[in-house]
Amino acid sequence: MNLWNRYAPELVTDLYELTMAASYYRESMFGEATFSLFVRDYPSHRAYFIAAGIEHLLESVAQFRFSESSLEYIASTGKFASDFIDYLGRFRFTGSIRALSEGRIFFCNEPILEVTAPIIEGQIIETLVLNVIQLETMIAGKAARCVHAAGGRGLIDFSLRRTQGVDAGVKAARASYLVGFEGTSNLLAGQIYGIPVFGTMAHSYVTSFHSEMDSFLAFARAFPDNTVLLIDTYDTLSGAAKAVEIARMLRAQGRELKGVRLDSGDLVSLSKGVRKILDEAGFPDVKIMASGSLDEYGLKELLDAGAQIDTFAVGTKMGVSADSPYLDIAYKLVEYDHRPVLKLSSGKKTWVGRKQIYRRYDDRGMMCEDLLTLASDDRATGEPLLEVLVEDGRPARAPESVETIRSRFRREWETLPLPLREIIPTERYVVRISPALMAMDEQVTDRVMIEEVRQPSIRQR
């Protein structure tokens, strides 16, 4: 389910996509084009990316139609001829999409996907492609770093209240679950994707009662089989002592206190103090959860200092990827009408042609290098990563479940070299450019320099 489908997905675009499309239409440019989506550079302290959002994109492209109301709005701008508006009324995506399967790891300048379609179709979906893939790939990478920093401890997504909109919050819950979070507090994401949902109580709940103990007793009565108590409203260690009393009461009923949560203060010393209180009272299995402006950096700092925390609730900083809140992602034309094309702008050069990525592994089964080459290169060896997911405008396979993608990522992660997993990585993965791609790139560059740079002219029609 795409949340924005209740709006007009065909208008999830920038005006210039339609102005270019209108010009293509006027010039009778209906030739086949290939657009490549890739990330130019790594954000700070990143050494890999995780493909995410592919399933949402395929769903959106399959449903892409210009409704009557959208056509009326486009016409009302006064920018487009009536025959072009009529064309949009018949618009369907008829091309193909080759892409990484969701959950796969990739690296800079490798295509996440390539769209091959009549140029107007490939152009019009550009903004949609960028918007969907950028957000979820960015969040998946941030969340995976949190999972790594947690060192096997549980993580729960608490980000919804501060993400940049409801759709972003739902996508953050999904992306974080794909890479190893246990679940989310987000009920809508739970309903849509079947993600396990978690939640305890807020400080307002505790303060609404006459005493902290009254709030704990009330919560235990309401949820005797799933009691988790927020113990830092007044004094954390005092709250832990009260939690022990609740644990004894539940045990007398044949039940167990599930956990306590810390949300403020010195989490290292407080978690140690709470653990000592619980253990000495005979409740070593009661879990300690912590929350409060955490991400991979905070998690690493806490655990390096010896914090006694079993589960972390990770919210704002993960949900908005606070330290690197965007990717330098691009969607560029690399071939038109069987003619490879490229961009030579300083710092924004593109690789020409339809491409494929071949991954190679060492004798331990770990990734050792990728080869970026032309899709037509029959001499390349390794595991091809780009698969046909849409052909002739129709899905080439059934949609994948979040559990399938989650399992794929888990397998993929086990092959990622250890230095690349670190919070501050010390190495970069090797992506080689094939001789075939280099040769074509040089040929096209030479042609462009001769035809467009050194001998500019006005071509008469």
C-alpha positions in Angstrom: 0.0 0.0 0.0 1.4 3.4 -1.0 0.1 6.2 1.2 0.2 8.8 -1.5 -2.1 6.8 -3.8 -5.0 8.6 -2.1 -3.6 11.7 -3.7 -2.4 11.7 -7.3 0.8 9.7 -7.8 1.1 10.9 -11.4 1.6 14.4 -10.0 4.5 13.3 -7.8 6.8 14.9 -10.3 8.5 18.2 -11.1 7.1 20.5 -13.8 10.2 20.2 -15.9 9.5 16.5 -16.4 6.4 17.4 -18.3 7.9 20.4 -20.1 10.6 18.0 -21.5 8.0 15.4 -22.3 5.9 17.9 -24.1 8.9 19.0 -26.2 9.8 15.3 -26.9 6.2 14.8 -28.1 6.3 17.9 -30.3 9.6 16.7 -31.9 8.2 13.2 -32.4 10.9 11.8 -30.1 9.5 8.4 -29.2 12.8 6.4 -29.4 13.8 4.0 -26.6 15.9 5.5 -23.8 17.7 4.1 -20.8 18.0 6.0 -17.6 20.3 4.9 -14.8 19.8 5.5 -11.1 22.9 5.6 -8.9 24.5 7.3 -5.9 27.5 9.5 -6.7 29.3 9.5 -3.4 29.1 8.2 0.1 27.7 10.3 2.9 29.9 10.8 6.0 31.2 7.6 7.6 29.4 5.4 5.1 30.9 2.6 3.0 27.9 0.8 1.6 24.3 1.3 0.6 21.3 -1.0 0.9 18.7 -1.1 -1.9 15.3 -0.4 -0.5 12.0 1.0 -1.9 12.1 -1.2 -5.0 8.8 -2.9 -4.3 7.0 0.4 -3.6 8.4 1.8 -6.9 7.2 -1.2 -8.9 3.7 -0.8 -7.4 3.6 2.9 -8.2 4.8 2.5 -11.8 2.3 -0.2 -12.4 -0.5 2.1 -11.2 0.8 5.3 -13.0 -2.1 6.9 -14.8 -3.2 10.5 -15.4 -6.6 10.9 -13.9 -9.2 13.3 -15.3 -8.6 15.7 -12.3 -4.8 15.6 -12.9 -5.3 16.3 -16.6 -7.6 19.2 -15.8 -5.0 20.6 -13.4 -2.1 20.3 -15.9 -4.3 21.9 -18.6 -5.1 24.8 -16.2 -1.5 25.8 -16.0 -1.7 27.0 -19.6 1.7 25.6 -20.4 0.7 22.6 -22.5 -0.9 22.0 -25.9 -4.2 20.0 -26.0 -2.7 17.2 -28.1 -0.1 16.6 -25.4 -2.7 16.6 -22.7 -4.6 14.0 -24.8 -1.4 12.0 -24.9 -1.0 12.0 -21.2 -4.6 10.8 -20.9 -3.4 7.6 -22.7 -0.1 7.3 -20.8 0.9 3.9 -19.5 4.4 2.7 -18.6 5.3 0.2 -21.3 9.0 -0.2 -20.7 11.3 -2.4 -18.6 13.1 -2.0 -15.3 16.2 -3.8 -14.4 17.1 -3.4 -10.7 18.8 -4.8 -7.6 16.5 -6.9 -5.5 15.6 -5.1 -2.4 17.9 -5.8 0.5 21.0 -6.2 -1.6 24.1 -4.2 -0.7 25.6 -1.9 -3.4 28.3 0.8 -3.7 28.9 4.2 -5.3 28.3 4.7 -9.0 26.6 1.3 -9.3 23.2 1.4 -10.8 20.4 0.6 -8.3 18.1 0.3 -11.3 17.9 1.1 -15.0 14.7 2.1 -16.8 14.4 1.4 -20.5 11.4 2.8 -22.2 10.2 5.3 -24.8 12.0 8.5 -23.7 8.8 10.3 -22.6 7.9 7.4 -20.2 11.3 7.2 -18.7 11.5 10.9 -18.2 8.1 11.4 -16.6 8.7 8.8 -13.9 12.1 10.3 -12.9 11.0 12.3 -9.8 8.9 9.3 -8.6 11.9 7.0 -8.9 14.2 9.4 -7.1 11.8 10.2 -4.3 10.9 6.6 -3.5 14.4 5.0 -3.7 16.3 7.8 -2.1 14.3 7.9 1.2 14.1 4.2 1.8 17.7 3.4 0.8 18.9 6.2 3.0 17.0 5.0 6.0 17.9 1.3 5.4 21.6 2.2 5.6 21.2 4.3 8.8 19.2 1.5 10.4 21.7 -1.2 9.4 24.4 0.8 11.1 22.3 0.9 14.3 21.8 -2.8 14.1 25.6 -3.3 13.8 26.3 -0.9 16.7 23.8 -2.7 18.9 25.9 -5.9 18.7 23.0 -8.4 18.8 20.7 -6.4 21.2 17.2 -5.8 20.2 16.2 -2.6 18.3 12.7 -1.1 18.0 11.7 1.8 15.7 10.2 4.7 17.6 10.6 7.3 14.8 7.1 8.1 13.6 6.4 11.2 15.6 9.4 13.1 14.2 9.8 11.8 10.7 9.2 14.1 7.8 5.5 13.2 7.3 3.4 10.1 7.8 4.5 8.3 4.6 8.2 8.8 5.6 7.4 7.4 9.1 5.8 4.2 7.6 8.6 3.8 5.2 11.2 4.2 8.0 9.5 1.4 10.0 9.6 -0.9 7.0 13.2 -0.1 6.0 14.5 -0.5 9.5 12.7 -3.9 9.9 14.2 -5.1 6.6 17.7 -4.7 8.0 17.2 -6.3 11.4 15.0 -4.2 13.7 12.7 -6.3 15.8 9.7 -4.1 15.1 8.1 -0.7 15.5 5.8 1.4 17.6 4.1 2.5 14.4 0.6 0.8 14.2 0.0 1.8 10.6 3.3 0.1 9.5 2.3 -2.9 11.5 -1.0 -3.2 9.7 0.3 -2.6 6.2 3.5 -4.7 6.4 2.8 -7.2 9.2 5.7 -5.8 11.2 5.6 -6.7 15.0 4.5 -3.7 17.1 5.8 -2.6 20.5 5.0 0.0 23.1 5.0 0.8 26.8 3.8 4.0 28.4 4.7 7.7 28.5 5.7 9.9 31.4 2.3 11.6 31.1 0.7 8.2 32.0 2.8 8.0 35.2 2.2 11.6 36.2 -1.6 11.3 35.7 -1.8 8.9 38.7 -1.5 10.0 42.4 1.7 8.0 42.6 4.2 6.2 40.5 3.3 2.9 42.1 -0.4 3.5 41.4 0.5 3.9 37.7 2.5 0.7 37.7 -0.2 -1.3 39.4 -2.8 0.0 36.9 -0.7 -0.9 33.9 0.0 -4.3 35.3 -3.7 -4.9 35.8 -4.4 -3.8 32.2 -1.5 -5.8 30.6 -0.5 -8.6 33.1 1.2 -10.7 30.4 3.1 -7.8 28.8 4.1 -5.4 31.5 6.9 -3.0 30.7 7.3 -0.1 33.1 8.8 3.3 32.5 10.8 3.9 35.6 12.6 7.3 35.2 9.8 9.8 35.7 10.9 10.8 39.2 13.9 8.8 40.4 15.1 5.9 38.3 16.5 3.7 41.1 13.4 4.2 43.2 11.4 3.4 40.2 13.4 0.2 39.8 12.6 -0.8 43.4 8.9 -0.3 42.7 9.2 -2.4 39.6 10.6 -5.2 41.7 7.4 -5.1 43.8 5.3 -5.3 40.7 7.5 -8.2 39.5 6.8 -10.1 42.8 3.1 -9.4 42.5 3.0 -10.8 38.9 5.1 -13.8 39.8 2.6 -14.7 42.6 0.0 -14.7 39.8 2.1 -17.0 37.7 3.3 -14.2 35.4 6.5 -12.3 34.9 7.5 -8.7 34.5 8.7 -8.3 30.9 10.9 -5.2 31.3 11.6 -1.7 32.4 12.4 1.3 30.3 14.9 4.2 30.8 14.4 7.4 28.8 16.8 9.9 30.4 19.8 10.5 32.6 23.2 8.8 32.6 22.0 5.6 30.9 25.3 3.8 31.6 25.3 4.2 35.4 21.5 4.0 35.7 21.3 0.8 33.7 24.0 -0.8 35.9 22.2 0.3 39.0 18.8 -1.0 37.7 20.4 -4.3 36.6 21.9 -4.7 40.1 18.5 -4.1 41.8 16.7 -6.5 39.5 19.3 -9.2 39.8 19.6 -9.1 43.6 15.8 -9.3 43.9 15.8 -12.5 41.8 14.7 -11.1 38.4 17.7 -11.5 36.1 15.4 -12.1 33.1 13.6 -8.7 33.3 14.9 -6.8 30.3 16.1 -3.2 30.4 15.1 -1.1 27.5 16.5 2.4 26.8 15.4 5.2 24.6 16.3 8.9 24.1 17.9 10.4 21.0 19.9 7.3 20.1 21.5 6.3 16.8 24.6 4.2 15.9 27.0 6.7 17.5 25.0 6.8 20.8 24.6 3.0 20.8 28.3 2.4 20.4 29.2 4.9 23.1 26.8 3.4 25.6 27.9 -0.2 25.0 31.6 0.7 24.9 31.0 2.2 28.3 29.5 -1.0 29.7 25.8 -0.1 29.7 23.6 -2.9 30.8 20.8 -2.5 28.2 19.0 -5.4 26.4 16.8 -3.5 23.9 17.0 0.0 22.4 14.2 2.1 21.1 15.7 4.2 18.3 13.7 7.1 17.0 14.3 10.6 15.5 18.0 10.3 14.5 17.4 7.0 12.6 14.0 8.1 11.1 15.4 11.2 9.6 19.0 9.9 9.1 20.1 12.9 11.2 23.8 12.9 10.4 23.4 12.4 6.7 19.8 13.3 5.8 20.0 12.8 2.0 21.9 10.8 -0.7 23.6 12.3 -3.7 21.4 10.2 -5.9 21.0 10.8 -9.6 18.8 9.5 -12.5 20.6 10.1 -15.8 20.0 9.3 -19.4 22.7 6.9 -20.6 21.3 5.8 -24.0 18.8 7.2 -26.5 17.7 5.5 -29.7 20.5 3.0 -29.5 23.1 5.8 -29.1 25.1 5.9 -25.8 25.1 9.3 -24.2 26.8 10.8 -21.2 27.1 14.0 -19.2 30.5 15.7 -18.8 29.6 18.3 -16.2 32.4 18.8 -13.7 31.9 16.5 -10.7 28.8 15.0 -12.2 30.0 12.8 -15.0 28.0 9.7 -15.9 29.0 6.3 -17.3 27.4 5.6 -20.7 25.1 2.8 -21.8 23.1 0.0 -20.3 25.1 -1.6 -17.6 25.4 -4.7 -15.4 27.2 -5.3 -12.1 29.0 -8.5 -11.5 29.9 -9.4 -7.9 32.9 -11.6 -7.0 33.5 -13.4 -3.7 36.7 -14.7 -2.1 37.3 -18.3 -1.0 35.5 -17.5 2.4 32.4 -16.3 0.6 33.0 -12.7 1.4 32.5 -9.9 -1.2 35.9 -9.0 -2.7 35.1 -6.7 -5.7 32.4 -5.7 -8.1 32.8 -5.2 -11.8 30.7 -2.4 -13.5 30.4 -3.2 -17.2 28.1 -3.0 -20.2 25.0 -5.1 -20.1 26.1 -6.6 -23.4 29.6 -7.6 -22.1 29.6 -11.4 -22.5 33.1 -11.8 -21.1 32.3 -10.6 -17.6 32.3 -13.1 -14.8 30.7 -13.1 -11.4 27.2 -12.9 -10.0 25.0 -10.5 -12.0 23.1 -8.2 -9.7 20.6 -6.3 -11.9 17.5 -8.4 -12.6 14.5 -7.7 -14.9 11.7 -6.8 -12.5 9.4 -5.1 -15.1 9.1 -6.1 -18.7 6.8 -4.6 -21.3 5.2 -2.5 -18.5 4.2 -5.5 -16.5 5.9 -7.0 -13.3 8.2 -9.9 -14.2 7.6 -11.6 -10.8 5.2 -11.5 -7.9 5.7 -8.8 -5.2 8.1 -9.8 -2.4 7.2 -9.9 1.3 9.1 -8.0 3.9 10.2 -11.3 5.4 11.7 -12.4 2.1 13.6 -9.2 1.8 14.7 -9.3 5.4 16.1 -12.8 4.9 18.0 -11.7 1.8 19.6 -8.8 3.6 20.7 -11.0 6.4 22.4 -13.3 4.0 23.9 -10.3 2.1 25.2 -8.8 5.3 27.1 -11.9 6.2 29.2 -11.5 3.1 30.1 -7.8 3.6 33.7 -7.4 4.7 34.1 -6.5 8.3 36.0 -3.2 7.8 33.1 -1.9 5.7 30.6 -2.6 8.5 32.2 -0.3 11.0 30.6 2.9 12.2 33.7 4.8 11.0 34.9 2.5 8.2 38.6 2.3 7.4 38.3 0.9 3.9 36.4 1.4 0.6 35.0 -1.5 -1.4 36.6 -2.1 -4.8 34.4 -1.4 -7.8 36.3 -1.9 -11.0 35.3 -0.5 -14.4 35.5 -3.0 -17.2 37.7 -2.4 -20.3 34.5 -2.6 -22.4 32.8 0.2 -20.5 36.0 2.3 -20.4 36.4 2.0 -24.1 32.8 2.9 -24.9 33.0 5.8 -22.5 36.1 7.2 -24.1 34.6 6.9 -27.6 31.5 8.8 -26.6 33.5 11.4 -24.7 35.7 12.0 -27.8 32.6 12.3 -30.0 30.9 14.7 -27.6 34.0 16.8 -27.3 34.3 17.1 -31.1 30.6 17.6 -31.9 29.4 19.6 -29.0 32.3 21.3 -27.3 35.0 22.2 -29.9 32.7 22.8 -32.8 29.4 24.3 -31.5 26.9 25.1 -34.2 23.3 25.9 -34.8 21.8 23.0 -36.7 19.2 24.0 -39.3 16.0 22.0 -39.7 
